[in-house]
Amino acid sequence: MINKQYKLPDGYKPADLVYPDVPFIFSEKIEKRMLRKTAADALEKMFAGALKDGVHLAGVSGYRSEATQTRLFNNYVKRDGEEKARTYSAVPGHSEHQTGLAIDLSGTDGKCAAESCFAGTEEANWLAAHAAEYGFIIRYPEGKQAITGYMYEPWHVRYVGKDIAASIAERGITLEEYYDAVPVSK
């Protein structure tokens, strides 16, 4: 588990990063299009399942290197101040995106990509109802900020495998609660 308390080793980069064969809101084959192989395979199945239900998902941001996260976090701090930035962005080394197991999703139009207006969309509702079937969880659920340390992000999914995802979804808990980790609280 990676969160505000649990950090990745310095310079961590998964060895099995691949490009999932799913639509993204951009066309370039760049770093943020990548995921670890197991997560990418599950993502492809999830996108196919959504499409079968008439829901069109698109990737926004998958893998993120420590250098990229450093740049992003520093920009957010300049814009909003460090305290506010920490409610929606991870300090470098603490980002789930760096694991290659997390991805931000949207609809194919890219509207509301990684923004609060994504909540309540057809895509967000489908993810909330079906992500666990494919091994994903909504990592930062509504009403759990004191536990996860992050605001509600219905677009941010994390691959944990089908069994853990089913247990988390069924119990309505967070990854921190599943592993009985100390709540982050800020």
C-alpha positions as CSV (number, residue, x, y, z in Angstrom):
1,M,0.0,0.0,0.0
2,I,1.2,3.5,-0.9
3,N,-0.2,6.5,0.8
4,K,0.8,9.5,2.9
5,Q,2.5,7.2,5.4
6,Y,3.9,4.5,3.2
7,K,6.5,5.5,0.7
8,L,8.0,3.8,-2.4
9,P,11.7,3.3,-2.5
10,D,13.6,6.2,-4.0
11,G,13.7,5.9,-7.8
12,Y,11.1,3.1,-7.9
13,K,10.0,2.1,-11.4
14,P,8.1,-1.1,-12.2
15,A,9.9,-3.4,-14.6
16,D,6.7,-4.6,-16.3
17,L,5.1,-1.4,-17.6
18,V,3.1,-1.8,-20.8
19,Y,0.7,0.3,-22.9
20,P,-2.8,-1.0,-22.4
21,D,-4.9,-1.2,-25.6
22,V,-7.6,1.2,-24.5
23,P,-8.6,4.7,-25.6
24,F,-7.0,7.7,-23.8
25,I,-8.0,11.4,-24.0
26,F,-4.7,12.0,-25.8
27,S,-3.0,10.2,-28.7
28,E,0.7,10.3,-27.7
29,K,2.4,7.1,-26.5
30,I,3.9,8.7,-23.4
31,E,4.7,7.7,-19.8
32,K,1.2,8.4,-18.3
33,R,-0.3,5.9,-20.8
34,M,1.5,3.0,-19.2
35,L,0.4,0.5,-16.4
36,R,1.9,-2.7,-15.0
37,K,1.0,-5.7,-17.1
38,T,-1.5,-7.2,-14.7
39,A,-3.3,-3.9,-14.3
40,A,-3.2,-3.2,-18.0
41,D,-4.8,-6.6,-18.8
42,A,-7.5,-6.0,-16.3
43,L,-8.1,-2.5,-17.6
44,E,-8.6,-3.8,-21.1
45,K,-11.2,-6.2,-19.8
46,M,-12.9,-3.5,-17.8
47,F,-13.1,-1.1,-20.8
48,A,-14.6,-4.0,-22.9
49,G,-17.2,-4.6,-20.1
50,A,-18.1,-0.9,-20.0
51,L,-18.4,-0.8,-23.8
52,K,-20.7,-3.8,-23.7
53,D,-22.9,-1.7,-21.3
54,G,-22.8,1.3,-23.6
55,V,-20.3,3.2,-21.5
56,H,-17.3,4.7,-23.2
57,L,-14.3,5.1,-20.8
58,A,-10.9,6.7,-21.5
59,G,-7.6,6.8,-19.7
60,V,-6.4,10.2,-18.4
61,S,-3.2,9.4,-16.4
62,G,-1.7,6.0,-15.5
63,Y,2.0,5.6,-14.5
64,R,3.8,8.6,-13.3
65,S,7.5,8.7,-12.5
66,E,8.9,10.2,-9.4
67,A,10.3,13.1,-11.4
68,T,6.9,13.8,-13.0
69,Q,5.2,13.6,-9.6
70,T,7.7,16.1,-8.2
71,R,7.0,18.5,-11.0
72,L,3.3,18.2,-10.7
73,F,3.2,18.5,-6.9
74,N,5.5,21.6,-7.0
75,N,3.2,23.2,-9.5
76,Y,0.2,22.5,-7.3
77,V,1.9,24.0,-4.3
78,K,2.8,27.1,-6.2
79,R,-0.9,27.4,-7.3
80,D,-2.8,26.4,-4.2
81,G,-0.3,26.3,-1.3
82,E,1.1,23.1,0.2
83,E,-1.7,22.4,2.7
84,K,-4.4,22.4,0.0
85,A,-2.2,20.6,-2.6
86,R,-1.7,17.7,-0.1
87,T,-5.5,17.1,-0.1
88,Y,-5.5,16.1,-3.8
89,S,-1.9,15.4,-4.8
90,A,0.7,13.0,-3.4
91,V,4.1,14.1,-2.2
92,P,6.8,12.6,-4.5
93,G,7.4,8.9,-3.6
94,H,3.9,8.6,-2.1
95,S,1.9,8.5,-5.4
96,E,-0.1,5.4,-6.4
97,H,0.5,6.4,-10.0
98,Q,4.2,5.6,-9.5
99,T,3.3,2.0,-8.7
100,G,1.8,1.5,-12.2
101,L,-1.3,0.1,-10.6
102,A,-3.4,3.3,-10.6
103,I,-5.1,5.2,-13.3
104,D,-7.4,8.2,-13.6
105,L,-10.3,7.6,-16.0
106,S,-12.9,9.8,-17.8
107,G,-15.4,9.6,-20.6
108,T,-14.0,9.6,-24.1
109,D,-14.9,13.3,-24.5
110,G,-12.4,14.2,-21.7
111,K,-14.9,16.4,-20.0
112,C,-14.5,16.4,-16.3
113,A,-11.2,14.5,-16.6
114,A,-9.8,14.3,-13.0
115,E,-12.3,16.9,-11.8
116,S,-15.1,16.8,-9.3
117,C,-17.7,17.1,-12.0
118,F,-16.9,13.5,-13.0
119,A,-18.9,12.4,-10.0
120,G,-22.4,11.4,-11.0
121,T,-21.5,10.9,-14.7
122,E,-22.5,7.7,-16.5
123,E,-18.9,6.7,-16.5
124,A,-18.4,7.3,-12.7
125,N,-21.6,5.5,-11.9
126,W,-20.5,2.5,-14.0
127,L,-17.1,2.4,-12.3
128,A,-18.6,2.5,-8.9
129,A,-20.9,-0.4,-9.7
130,H,-18.5,-2.5,-11.7
131,A,-14.8,-1.7,-11.1
132,A,-14.4,-4.4,-8.5
133,E,-15.5,-7.1,-11.0
134,Y,-12.3,-6.4,-12.8
135,G,-10.0,-6.1,-9.7
136,F,-10.1,-2.3,-9.4
137,I,-11.3,-0.1,-6.5
138,I,-12.3,3.6,-6.3
139,R,-9.2,4.4,-4.2
140,Y,-10.4,7.6,-2.6
141,P,-14.1,7.1,-1.9
142,E,-16.6,9.7,-0.8
143,G,-16.7,10.4,2.9
144,K,-13.4,8.6,3.6
145,Q,-11.0,11.6,3.4
146,A,-10.0,11.3,7.1
147,I,-8.9,7.7,6.4
148,T,-7.2,8.1,3.0
149,G,-6.0,11.6,3.4
150,Y,-7.3,12.6,0.0
151,M,-10.5,14.2,-1.2
152,Y,-13.1,12.1,-3.1
153,E,-11.8,11.1,-6.5
154,P,-14.3,8.9,-8.4
155,W,-12.0,8.9,-11.4
156,H,-9.0,7.4,-9.6
157,V,-9.0,3.6,-9.7
158,R,-6.4,1.2,-8.3
159,Y,-5.8,-2.4,-9.3
160,V,-5.8,-4.7,-6.3
161,G,-7.0,-8.0,-7.8
162,K,-10.5,-9.4,-7.9
163,D,-10.6,-10.9,-4.4
164,I,-9.4,-7.8,-2.5
165,A,-11.5,-5.5,-4.7
166,A,-14.7,-7.6,-4.1
167,S,-14.0,-7.6,-0.3
168,I,-13.4,-3.8,-0.3
169,A,-16.5,-3.1,-2.4
170,E,-18.8,-5.5,-0.5
171,R,-17.7,-4.0,2.9
172,G,-17.6,-0.3,1.7
173,I,-14.2,0.2,3.1
174,T,-10.9,1.7,1.9
175,L,-7.6,0.0,1.2
176,E,-6.3,1.4,4.5
177,E,-9.2,-0.2,6.4
178,Y,-8.7,-3.5,4.5
179,Y,-5.1,-3.7,5.6
180,D,-6.0,-2.3,9.1
181,A,-3.6,0.5,8.5
182,V,-3.6,3.6,10.7
183,P,-5.9,6.3,9.3
184,V,-4.0,9.1,7.5
185,S,-6.4,11.8,8.9
186,K,-4.8,14.7,6.9
